[in-house]
Amino acid sequence: MKISARNVLKGKVKNVKHGSVNSEVTIALPGGGQIVSIITKKSAQDLRLSKSKQVYAVIKATNVMIAID
């Protein structure tokens, strides 16, 4: 796989929760963290996402916000 995005995180699917239109996909990262993505239900089905499947979280953003308390 080649992709122009610089932020690519490899992990395993921890959970997939399907809604009527979208699916919430939780990815477990190697360091113990996790990332959650909302994608269309059709995309989740087309990718055949299931628990323990190896995937890549690809983050392409032009803005990163930083906040403090």
VOMARRO-332311 format. One record per residue: chain; residue in three letters; z, x, y of N, C-alpha, C in turn; residue number from 1. Coordinates in steps of 0.001 Angstrom, whole numbers, plus 524288, in hexadecimal, padded with zeros to 5 digits. Example, Ala and Ser with C-alpha at 12.3 -4.5 7.8 and 13.67 -1.06 7.14 Angstrom:
<sites>
<site unit="A" code="ALA" n_z="81E78" n_x="83386" n_y="7E9C6" ca_z="81E78" ca_x="8300C" ca_y="7EE6C" c_z="81E78" c_x="83390" c_y="7F31C" pos="1"/>
<site unit="A" code="SER" n_z="81BA8" n_x="83232" n_y="7F736" ca_z="81BE4" ca_x="83566" ca_y="7FBDC" c_z="81EBE" c_x="83264" c_y="8001E" pos="2"/>
</sites>
This chain:
<sites>
<site unit="A" code="MET" n_z="80000" n_x="8034D" n_y="7FB6D" ca_z="80000" ca_x="80000" ca_y="80000" c_z="80000" c_x="80378" c_y="804D0" pos="1"/>
<site unit="A" code="LYS" n_z="7FC78" n_x="8027D" n_y="80864" ca_z="7FC73" ca_x="80514" ca_y="80D72" c_z="7FCD3" c_x="800E6" c_y="811A1" pos="2"/>
<site unit="A" code="ILE" n_z="8001C" n_x="801F8" n_y="81589" ca_z="800F1" ca_x="7FE21" ca_y="819AE" c_z="8024A" c_x="80109" c_y="81EB3" pos="3"/>
<site unit="A" code="SER" n_z="800D2" n_x="7FED6" n_y="8231E" ca_z="801B2" ca_x="8017C" ca_y="82816" c_z="80743" c_x="800F1" c_y="82A1B" pos="4"/>
<site unit="A" code="ALA" n_z="80A24" n_x="7FD1F" n_y="8282F" ca_z="80F86" ca_x="7FC5A" ca_y="82A00" c_z="812DA" c_x="8010B" c_y="82877" pos="5"/>
<site unit="A" code="ARG" n_z="81639" n_x="802BB" n_y="82C04" ca_z="81977" ca_x="80755" ca_y="82B00" c_z="81E99" c_x="80600" c_y="8284A" pos="6"/>
<site unit="A" code="ASN" n_z="82040" n_x="8013D" n_y="828B8" ca_z="82545" ca_x="7FFB6" ca_y="8267D" c_z="8246A" c_x="7FCAB" c_y="8216F" pos="7"/>
<site unit="A" code="VAL" n_z="8249A" n_x="7FF68" n_y="81D15" ca_z="823DA" ca_x="7FD0B" ca_y="817F6" c_z="828AD" c_x="7FE57" c_y="814AF" pos="8"/>
<site unit="A" code="LEU" n_z="82B5B" n_x="7FA4E" n_y="812E6" ca_z="83027" ca_x="7FAF5" ca_y="80FD8" c_z="82F3F" c_x="7F8F9" c_y="80A4F" pos="9"/>
<site unit="A" code="LYS" n_z="82FF8" n_x="7FC5A" n_y="80674" ca_z="82F4C" ca_x="7FAD6" ca_y="80101" c_z="8346C" c_x="7F8A8" c_y="7FEF1" pos="10"/>
<site unit="A" code="GLY" n_z="83418" n_x="7F473" n_y="7FC09" ca_z="838C8" ca_x="7F21F" ca_y="7F9CA" c_z="8376F" c_x="7EE79" c_y="7F555" pos="11"/>
<site unit="A" code="LYS" n_z="83B53" n_x="7EB8B" n_y="7F3A8" ca_z="83A9B" ca_x="7E7B2" ca_y="7EF7C" c_z="83C44" c_x="7E258" c_y="7F171" pos="12"/>
<site unit="A" code="VAL" n_z="8396E" n_x="7DE67" n_y="7EFBE" ca_z="83AC4" ca_x="7D90A" ca_y="7F134" c_z="84012" c_x="7D7B0" c_y="7EEE2" pos="13"/>
<site unit="A" code="LYS" n_z="84390" n_x="7D5FE" n_y="7F240" ca_z="848C9" ca_x="7D45C" ca_y="7F090" c_z="848E7" c_x="7CE7E" c_y="7EFA8" pos="14"/>
<site unit="A" code="ASN" n_z="84620" n_x="7CBA4" n_y="7F310" ca_z="8462D" ca_x="7C5F3" ca_y="7F2B8" c_z="84171" c_x="7C3C4" c_y="7F58E" pos="15"/>
<site unit="A" code="VAL" n_z="83F5B" n_x="7BF78" n_y="7F386" ca_z="83B39" ca_x="7BC87" ca_y="7F627" c_z="83CFA" c_x="7B6DC" c_y="7F666" pos="16"/>
<site unit="A" code="LYS" n_z="83D4E" n_x="7B4CA" n_y="7FB1F" ca_z="83EDC" ca_x="7AF52" ca_y="7FBD4" c_z="83A37" c_x="7AC6E" c_y="7FE42" pos="17"/>
<site unit="A" code="HIS" n_z="837C5" n_x="7A905" n_y="7FB1E" ca_z="83336" ca_x="7A622" ca_y="7FCEC" c_z="834D0" c_x="7A12D" c_y="7FFCF" pos="18"/>
<site unit="A" code="GLY" n_z="83266" n_x="7A05C" n_y="8044E" ca_z="832EB" ca_x="79B75" ca_y="80724" c_z="82DE7" c_x="79860" c_y="80672" pos="19"/>
<site unit="A" code="SER" n_z="82D3C" n_x="79454" n_y="8097C" ca_z="82882" ca_x="79123" ca_y="808F8" c_z="823B4" c_x="793F7" c_y="80B20" pos="20"/>
<site unit="A" code="VAL" n_z="82463" n_x="79750" n_y="80F0D" ca_z="82003" ca_x="79A1B" ca_y="8117B" c_z="820B1" c_x="7A005" c_y="81123" pos="21"/>
<site unit="A" code="ASN" n_z="82572" n_x="7A1E6" n_y="8121F" ca_z="8268C" ca_x="7A783" ca_y="81239" c_z="82A25" c_x="7A91F" c_y="80DCA" pos="22"/>
<site unit="A" code="SER" n_z="82A3B" n_x="7AE38" n_y="80CCB" ca_z="82DD3" ca_x="7B073" ca_y="808F8" c_z="830F7" c_x="7B4B9" c_y="80B9B" pos="23"/>
<site unit="A" code="GLU" n_z="835FB" n_x="7B4FC" n_y="80A4B" ca_z="83968" ca_x="7B91E" ca_y="80C3C" c_z="839ED" c_x="7BD2E" c_y="807E0" pos="24"/>
<site unit="A" code="VAL" n_z="83839" n_x="7C1FB" n_y="8090E" ca_z="8383B" ca_x="7C62A" ca_y="80532" c_z="83C36" c_x="7CA48" c_y="806CD" pos="25"/>
<site unit="A" code="THR" n_z="84003" n_x="7CB4F" n_y="80379" ca_z="843E3" ca_x="7CF5D" ca_y="8046D" c_z="84276" c_x="7D417" c_y="80123" pos="26"/>
<site unit="A" code="ILE" n_z="84212" n_x="7D8A2" n_y="803D2" ca_z="84095" ca_x="7DD7D" ca_y="8013C" c_z="8453C" c_x="7E136" c_y="80157" pos="27"/>
<site unit="A" code="ALA" n_z="846B9" n_x="7E337" n_y="7FCC2" ca_z="84AE4" ca_x="7E719" ca_y="7FC51" c_z="8487E" c_x="7EC7C" c_y="7FD1E" pos="28"/>
<site unit="A" code="LEU" n_z="84ABA" n_x="7EF83" n_y="800BB" ca_z="848CD" ca_x="7F4BD" ca_y="801EC" c_z="84BEB" c_x="7F8D1" c_y="7FEE2" pos="29"/>
<site unit="A" code="PRO" n_z="849A9" n_x="7FD6E" n_y="7FDE3" ca_z="84C46" ca_x="8016C" ca_y="7FAB6" c_z="851B0" c_x="8030A" c_y="7FCA1" pos="30"/>
<site unit="A" code="GLY" n_z="852A1" n_x="8032E" n_y="801B2" ca_z="857AA" ca_x="804DE" ca_y="803BE" c_z="85BDE" c_x="800B7" c_y="80397" pos="31"/>
<site unit="A" code="GLY" n_z="85AAE" n_x="7FC2F" n_y="80172" ca_z="85E83" ca_x="7F7FC" ca_y="80112" c_z="85DD3" c_x="7F3BE" c_y="80524" pos="32"/>
<site unit="A" code="GLY" n_z="85A93" n_x="7F4AD" n_y="80902" ca_z="85988" ca_x="7F0B0" ca_y="80CF3" c_z="855A7" c_x="7ECB7" c_y="80AE9" pos="33"/>
<site unit="A" code="GLN" n_z="854AA" n_x="7E8E0" n_y="80E22" ca_z="850C2" ca_x="7E4FC" ca_y="80CB9" c_z="84DFA" c_x="7E30D" c_y="81196" pos="34"/>
<site unit="A" code="ILE" n_z="8495E" n_x="7E0F5" n_y="810CA" ca_z="84648" ca_x="7DECE" ca_y="8150C" c_z="8444C" c_x="7D97B" c_y="81345" pos="35"/>
<site unit="A" code="VAL" n_z="84410" n_x="7D5C9" n_y="816E6" ca_z="84262" ca_x="7D07D" ca_y="815A9" c_z="83D77" c_x="7CF4A" c_y="818B6" pos="36"/>
<site unit="A" code="SER" n_z="839A5" n_x="7CD0B" n_y="81618" ca_z="834B5" ca_x="7CBA3" ca_y="8188A" c_z="8337C" c_x="7C5EE" c_y="8176E" pos="37"/>
<site unit="A" code="ILE" n_z="83150" n_x="7C34E" n_y="81B4D" ca_z="82F67" ca_x="7BDFD" ca_y="81A97" c_z="8297F" c_x="7BE48" c_y="81A6A" pos="38"/>
<site unit="A" code="ILE" n_z="82732" n_x="7BCAB" n_y="8160F" ca_z="82189" ca_x="7BC9B" ca_y="81583" c_z="81FE7" c_x="7B730" c_y="8139F" pos="39"/>
<site unit="A" code="THR" n_z="81ADD" n_x="7B618" n_y="813B9" ca_z="8192E" ca_x="7B0FB" ca_y="811D6" c_z="81A23" c_x="7B099" c_y="80BF3" pos="40"/>
<site unit="A" code="LYS" n_z="81B11" n_x="7ABE3" n_y="80A38" ca_z="81BEB" ca_x="7AAF6" ca_y="804A6" c_z="81711" c_x="7AC90" c_y="80192" pos="41"/>
<site unit="A" code="LYS" n_z="81284" n_x="7AB78" n_y="803B0" ca_z="80DA5" ca_x="7ACEC" ca_y="80111" c_z="80D48" c_x="7B2D4" c_y="80067" pos="42"/>
<site unit="A" code="SER" n_z="80EBD" n_x="7B5D8" n_y="80461" ca_z="80EA4" ca_x="7BB8F" ca_y="803F1" c_z="8125E" c_x="7BD6B" c_y="7FFB6" pos="43"/>
<site unit="A" code="ALA" n_z="81706" n_x="7BB34" n_y="7FF87" ca_z="81AD9" ca_x="7BCB2" ca_y="7FB83" c_z="818BD" c_x="7BB82" c_y="7F615" pos="44"/>
<site unit="A" code="GLN" n_z="81626" n_x="7B71D" n_y="7F58F" ca_z="813E8" ca_x="7B5B3" ca_y="7F07E" c_z="80F4A" c_x="7B936" c_y="7EF23" pos="45"/>
<site unit="A" code="ASP" n_z="80BE7" n_x="7BA4D" n_y="7F2F4" ca_z="8075F" ca_x="7BDB1" ca_y="7F20E" c_z="80910" c_x="7C333" c_y="7F073" pos="46"/>
<site unit="A" code="LEU" n_z="80D66" n_x="7C51B" n_y="7F2B4" ca_z="80F79" ca_x="7CA4D" ca_y="7F161" c_z="812B8" c_x="7CA3E" c_y="7EC61" pos="47"/>
<site unit="A" code="ARG" n_z="8139D" n_x="7C59B" n_y="7EA47" ca_z="816CA" ca_x="7C4DF" ca_y="7E590" c_z="81C20" c_x="7C77A" c_y="7E61A" pos="48"/>
<site unit="A" code="LEU" n_z="81EA7" n_x="7C67B" n_y="7EA8D" ca_z="823BA" ca_x="7C8D4" ca_y="7EB99" c_z="827E0" c_x="7C681" c_y="7E80A" pos="49"/>
<site unit="A" code="SER" n_z="82AE9" n_x="7C9E5" n_y="7E5B7" ca_z="82F34" ca_x="7C839" ca_y="7E252" c_z="83365" c_x="7CC72" c_y="7E274" pos="50"/>
<site unit="A" code="LYS" n_z="83800" n_x="7CB0A" n_y="7E0AB" ca_z="83C6E" ca_x="7CEA0" ca_y="7E0B5" c_z="83B13" c_x="7D3B5" c_y="7DDE2" pos="51"/>
<site unit="A" code="SER" n_z="83C96" n_x="7D813" n_y="7E04A" ca_z="83BE8" ca_x="7DD65" ca_y="7DE44" c_z="83663" c_x="7DF95" c_y="7DEDA" pos="52"/>
<site unit="A" code="LYS" n_z="832BA" n_x="7DC95" n_y="7E100" ca_z="82D77" ca_x="7DEA0" ca_y="7E1D4" c_z="82D96" c_x="7E2AF" c_y="7E62F" pos="53"/>
<site unit="A" code="GLN" n_z="82AFE" n_x="7E724" n_y="7E55F" ca_z="82ABE" ca_x="7EB28" ca_y="7E969" c_z="826E5" c_x="7E970" c_y="7ED9C" pos="54"/>
<site unit="A" code="VAL" n_z="82898" n_x="7E9E7" n_y="7F282" ca_z="82572" ca_x="7E845" ca_y="7F6F3" c_z="82629" c_x="7EC17" c_y="7FB75" pos="55"/>
<site unit="A" code="TYR" n_z="82307" n_x="7EB6C" n_y="7FF74" ca_z="8237F" ca_x="7EE64" ca_y="8044B" c_z="8245A" c_x="7EA91" c_y="808BF" pos="56"/>
<site unit="A" code="ALA" n_z="82835" n_x="7EB99" n_y="80C02" ca_z="828ED" ca_x="7E8AE" ca_y="810DC" c_z="82613" c_x="7EBD5" c_y="8150B" pos="57"/>
<site unit="A" code="VAL" n_z="8220F" n_x="7E98E" n_y="81752" ca_z="81EE9" ca_x="7EC2C" ca_y="81B43" c_z="82050" c_x="7E9DE" c_y="8208E" pos="58"/>
<site unit="A" code="ILE" n_z="82244" n_x="7ED25" n_y="82410" ca_z="82415" ca_x="7EB5A" ca_y="8292B" c_z="82061" c_x="7ED75" c_y="82D4B" pos="59"/>
<site unit="A" code="LYS" n_z="81DC2" n_x="7E9E8" n_y="82FF2" ca_z="81A16" ca_x="7EB5F" ca_y="83415" c_z="81BB5" c_x="7E85A" c_y="838F3" pos="60"/>
<site unit="A" code="ALA" n_z="81E07" n_x="7EB0F" n_y="83C98" ca_z="81FF2" ca_x="7E87E" ca_y="8415A" c_z="81EE5" c_x="7EBF9" c_y="84607" pos="61"/>
<site unit="A" code="THR" n_z="81D88" n_x="7E997" n_y="84A5C" ca_z="81CC1" ca_x="7EC8F" ca_y="84F1B" c_z="821B2" c_x="7ECDB" c_y="8525F" pos="62"/>
<site unit="A" code="ASN" n_z="82575" n_x="7E981" n_y="85139" ca_z="82A5C" ca_x="7E95F" ca_y="8541C" c_z="82EF7" c_x="7E98E" c_y="85061" pos="63"/>
<site unit="A" code="VAL" n_z="832A4" n_x="7ECE8" n_y="85176" ca_z="8377E" ca_x="7ED12" ca_y="84E98" c_z="83BDD" c_x="7EC5D" c_y="85287" pos="64"/>
<site unit="A" code="MET" n_z="83EDE" n_x="7E84A" n_y="851E8" ca_z="8431B" ca_x="7E719" ca_y="8558E" c_z="84825" c_x="7E99C" c_y="853B3" pos="65"/>
<site unit="A" code="ILE" n_z="84B47" n_x="7EB6B" n_y="8574D" ca_z="8505E" ca_x="7EDBD" ca_y="85618" c_z="85476" c_x="7EACF" c_y="8593D" pos="66"/>
<site unit="A" code="ALA" n_z="858CF" n_x="7E984" n_y="856C3" ca_z="85CFF" ca_x="7E6A0" ca_y="85952" c_z="8623A" c_x="7E91D" c_y="85821" pos="67"/>
<site unit="A" code="ILE" n_z="86607" n_x="7E846" n_y="85B7C" ca_z="86B60" ca_x="7EA02" ca_y="85A92" c_z="86F15" c_x="7E589" c_y="85BE7" pos="68"/>
<site unit="A" code="ASP" n_z="873EB" n_x="7E5EF" n_y="85A16" ca_z="877DA" ca_x="7E1F6" ca_y="85B56" c_z="87A0A" c_x="7E30E" c_y="860BC" pos="69"/>
</sites>
